[in-house]
Amino acid sequence: MIKLTKLNGTAIVINAELLETVESTPDTIVTLNTGRKILVRDTIDEVIGKVVEYKTSVSGRLNVVRQVKEEAELT
């Protein structure tokens, strides 16, 4: 999940896995794979950064789970 800010200042949390496109017109429009479009204050680069941060944290957690599983199998 990533936290973005709508144009009216309201925070919104979006499932990063549902992001399909992000475009600037000049407002930033986030389109989900459901077809829903959301206007946000965050720039394209900020949205990309938040998605990368989210994906990195998920990947890191998966690596920890794999490592724990492997260690458990060795004992």
C-alpha positions in Angstrom: 0.0 0.0 0.0 1.2 3.5 -0.8 -0.1 6.8 0.7 -0.9 9.6 -1.7 -2.6 12.9 -1.3 -5.7 13.8 -3.3 -6.1 17.3 -4.8 -8.3 18.4 -1.9 -5.5 17.5 0.6 -7.1 14.3 1.8 -4.8 11.3 2.2 -5.6 8.2 0.3 -4.0 4.8 0.5 -3.8 2.8 -2.7 -2.8 -0.8 -3.3 0.4 -0.4 -5.3 -0.3 -3.8 -7.0 -3.4 -2.2 -8.6 -1.6 0.7 -10.3 -1.8 0.5 -14.1 -0.6 4.0 -15.2 0.5 7.3 -13.8 0.3 10.4 -16.0 0.8 14.2 -15.6 -1.7 16.5 -17.4 -0.5 18.7 -15.4 -2.2 17.2 -12.4 -1.1 13.6 -11.7 -3.7 11.0 -12.6 -3.3 7.5 -11.2 -5.2 4.9 -13.0 -5.9 1.5 -11.4 -6.3 -1.7 -13.2 -10.0 -1.5 -12.2 -10.4 1.5 -14.5 -10.7 3.9 -11.6 -8.8 7.2 -12.0 -7.6 9.3 -9.0 -6.2 12.8 -9.2 -3.4 13.3 -6.7 -1.0 16.1 -5.7 2.0 13.8 -5.7 4.2 14.1 -8.8 4.9 11.1 -11.1 8.4 10.8 -9.6 7.0 10.7 -6.0 4.5 8.0 -7.0 7.2 6.0 -8.6 9.4 6.4 -5.5 6.6 5.2 -3.2 5.9 2.2 -5.4 9.6 1.3 -5.5 9.9 1.7 -1.8 6.8 -0.6 -1.3 8.1 -3.2 -3.7 11.5 -3.2 -2.1 10.0 -3.6 1.4 7.8 -6.5 0.2 10.8 -8.2 -1.6 12.9 -7.7 1.6 10.2 -9.4 3.7 10.0 -12.3 1.3 13.7 -12.8 1.5 13.6 -12.9 5.3 10.7 -15.5 5.2 12.7 -17.6 2.7 15.8 -17.4 4.9 13.9 -18.4 8.0 12.3 -21.3 6.1 15.7 -22.5 4.9 17.2 -22.3 8.3 14.3 -24.2 9.8 14.8 -26.9 7.2 18.4 -27.3 8.1 17.6 -28.1 11.7 
